[in-house]
Amino acid sequence: MSDIQSILSIAKRTLETESKAIYNLIGQLDEQFAQTVQHIFDSKGRVVVSGVGKSAIIASKIVATLNSTGTPAIFMHAADAIHGDLGTIQEDDIVICLSKSGNTPEIKALLPLIKIGKNKLVGVTGNMDSILAKQADFVLNSYVEKEACPNNLAPTTSTTAQMALGDALAICLLELRGFSSSDFAKYHPGGALGKKLYLRVADIVINNQKPQVDINTSVKQVIVEISEKMLGVTAVMDQGKVVGIVTDGDIRRMLSKHDNISNLVAKDIMTSNPKSVEVDTLAVKALNLLQQQGISQLLAFDNGSYAGVVHIHNLINEGIL
């Protein structure tokens, strides 16, 4: 086997091992999982997720997923908790502890302290005979047959299972809350993802100039308008209403057909029934329309009134494309 084949074989074996472990989690789900979801959904407090080592890293990811899908959560490292951070846990909070063995020293030290506070405890562990499993109010079984590591030592499959269970929790809670794409946008206002969820055509056209000419405007002035407004297009108006557009492409086609353009006006070269969108349309939908039509600009309307132009370069600059 070549080096490339050997590497690919190892990678495939790793993914097969982990995918099998995730699939096996389905059969390990029981009423305690559903009760955990319901208890979190009904709670007035937050979800405090804790762990040590690699499990702590997974706990941080679960916290991020919960927060981004409408369930308030906070991370607490189990080692730090027993050295002053126990105050992180408030009266109505629910604590989730992640531990493959369920018997790590930090977890053992933390459990009685959580019990003193009378907070509900959820254990996520692969050892149903562990101290964590026995003392938790709810137990989520994250058992895996083996790690992807050939020595069965490095946390790989086990942490993948923990993360998958965390995702399942978050999505159950998301659906119970009726968490919509607009809600999601509130939690993701930055970056391309957020913009796809909230940025509208109105937010773009307001920053663009508004090219327009009358149907009887000379072609020379049409070219000047397109050039000055720098959008590669102008709307053609008749008595205050849009009746067509002239694009850079229309100008090029005109020049290839006519040697003398001095007598031509906008209506002679315009394209009627231009593609358009309403200003309250999501920018990503405007992008889809541009791509479907194979064009670069759309006219934008506000309740039937011409509002401006959205150009594909605007969407590229916003990071949506």
N, C-alpha and C positions, 0 to 999 in steps of 0.2 A: 504494500500500500504506500502511495506517495504521501508526503507530508500534508498536502492539501486534503487528500482523502481521509487521512487520519484525523486531522482537525475537524473536518465536517462530521465524521463519525462520532467523535466525542461530543460535539455540539448537539447532534441529533439525539444521542443517548440521554444527554442532560435534559433536553426539552421533553423527551418521551417520559422520563422518570417524573418530572415535575407535573406534566399534564395528567399523567395517571393519578398522581396524588391529589390533584385538584378534583378530578372526576370522582375519586373515592370519597371526598368530603360530602358529596351529595347524599350518599348512604349513611353518613354519620350525623346529618342534621336531624334534630328531634324537637320535641315540644319546648325544650329549654331555649333553643335558638329563638323560636317565635315569642316566648315569654320575655326574653331579653329585649327584643325589638319593641314589643308592646310597652314594657316598663320604661324604656328610654323615651318612647313616643309620649307617654303620659307624664313623664317627669317634668318638673319645673326647673330643675338644675341642669348642669352641664354633664358631659361625659369626660371623665378624666382617664386617660389611657396611659398605662405604665408598663415598664419592662426594663431589662438590663441587656447589655451586649447587643447582638444583632436584633433581638426582639424589641429593644428600645428604638432602634431605627425604624422598624416596621410600625411601632406604636406612633411615631411621629407622622408617618405617612397616613395612617388611619385617621389621625386627628385632622390632618390637612383635608382628607377626603370628606370627613364628616362636616367640617366647617364650610366647605365649598358647596355642600348640598343641603344646607339648612339646619344642621344639627350642631349646636354650640359644643365645642370640645376643646380640651387643653391637654398638653403632654406633661407628664411628671416622671422623671427618671426615678426608678425604684431606689437606687443607691442614694440619690440626693434627698429623697423623701424621708429617709430615716436619719438624715443629717440636717434637718431644718426646713425642708420644702413640704412637709406634710400639711402646712397651712394652705397649700394650693387647693386642697379638697374642702369644699364648702358644704353646708348642711344638706342640700337637696341633690348634690352631685352623685352620679353613678360612676363607680370605678371599674375599669376593665384592666386586668393584669394579664400580660402575655408572657408565657414561659413554656418552652418545649417540655422540660422535665417537671416543672411545677414545684421543684424542690430547691431552687437556688437560694443561697443564704439571704440575699437581699429581699427576696419574695417572702421567705419565712419570717423575717423580721418585720416586714410591712403589714402582713395580714392581720395580726392582732390589733395593730394601730388603726386599721380601717374599721375593724369590728367595734372598737371603742367609740368611733364616731357614728356608728349605726348607719353608715352608707351601704347601699346595696353593692355587692361585689360580683363581678362577672369574671370567671377564669377562662382563659383561652390556652389550652394545654393539650399536649399529646399523651399525657400520662394521667389516666383517669383514677389512678390509685395515689396520686400525689397529694401533698398537703394543700396545694392550691385548689385542686378539684374537690377535696373534702370540705374545705372551709368556704368555698364560694357559694353564693346564693344561686347562681346560674353557671353552668359549665358548657363551654363550646368545645367540642372534641376536634382538635387539630392534628390528630395522630397521622403520621406518615410511616410507611414501611421502612424507608431508607432515605438518606440524603443523596443528592446527586454526586456529591464528593465521593470518589472511589474508595476513600478511607472511612466513609460514613461518619465524618467528623465535622467538616465545615458546614455551618447552618446554611442550607440552600433550599432543599425541598420543604423543610419545616417552616422557614420564614415565608416562602411562597404561599404555603397553606394558610399561615396567619394573615397575610395580606389579602388573600382571596376571601377569607371569612369576614375581614374588615370591610371589603368592598360589598359583600352580600348584605351586611348590616346596614351600610350607608344607603344602598339602593332600596332596600325594604323601607327604610325611614323616609327616603326621598319620595317614594310612591305613596306612602301613607299620608305624607304632608301635602300631596298634590303639587310638589315642587316643579314649577314650569320653567321653560327656557328663559322667560323674562325674569323670573326669580334668580336663575342661574347667572344671568347677565349682571345682576346687582352685586354678586359676589366675585365677578370676573371682569371688572371694568377696564382693565388694562390689557394691552397686547391684542394680537389679531383675533383671538378667541372672543374676547369681550366685544370687540368692534363688530364682529359678525352677528352678535346677539343684540346689540343696541344701536349701532350707527345707522342713521337713516339718510336718505337722499337729501333731505332738508339741511342736514349738518354739513353737507358737501357743497351744495349749490350756493349757499350763503357766502362762501369764500371765493366763488368764481365770479367773473364779470358776466354780464347778461347780454350777449350779442343778439341784435335784431335789426332788420331792415324792412322797408316797405316793399310791396310787390313791384313797385315801379322804380325802385332804386337802381341806379346804373350799376352794371357789372363791376366797373372800376371801384365804386364805393362799397360794393359787396365784398370785394377782395380786401379793401382797406379795413372793413369791419371785422372780417375773419382774422386778419393779421393782427389788428390791435387787441382783440379780445383773447387771442392765443388759445383758442379751444378747437380750432380746425373746423368750425361750423358757425352758422348763424341761422336764427329763426327768421322766417319770412312772414310778415304780418299784413293783414288786410282789415282795416277798420278795427284794429285792436285785437284781432284774433289770429292765431297761428294757422297758416294755410300750407306751409311747407318749410323745408330747410335747404340751405346750400352748404355743401361740405367742400373740403379740399379736393375730394375726388370729383365732385361736380365741376369744379373749376378746371381741373386737368382735362376732363372729357370735353369741356367746352372749347378749350384751346386747341385740342386735337381736331375739332370739327369746323372751327370758324377761324378764318384769317383776319376778319374785321369784327371786333367785338364792341365797337363804339355805340352801336344802336341796341345792344342787348340789355335787358333789365332782369331783375331777380326772378320774376315769374317765368322767364324764358328758360331758365336753367335749373330751377328748383326741383326738389323731389317732394311730391305731395304725400300726405298721410305719413308723416315721420313717426318713427318709433318713440314712445314716450313712457314715463312713469309718473306716479304721484309722489309728492315730496315726503309723504309719510311711509313710503316703501323702504324696507330694510336695504341698506347698501349692498349687501351680499346678494339679494334678489335682483337688484339692478345689474350687478356683475354677471349673474347667470343669464340674464336677458341679452346683454351685450355679447356674451360668448355664443349663445344660441344663434343670434342673428349675424354674427361675424362682423359687427360694427364697433366703432370706437366711442360714439357719443349717443346720449339719450337726452331728449328735451324733458324737463321736469315741469309738472303742473301742480298748482295748488287750488283745488276745487274748480278746475277748469281754466284757471288763469295761468298764463305762461310765467314760470318762476325762474327759469335759467337752464343751465346745461350741466350734466354730470358726464365726465370724461373717464375713460378706462384708466388713464394715468392717475386720476384722483384716487381711484380704488387701489391701484398699485402702491401709491405713496402712503396710503393708510394701512398698508400691510395686509389687506384682505385677500389679495390674489396670491 
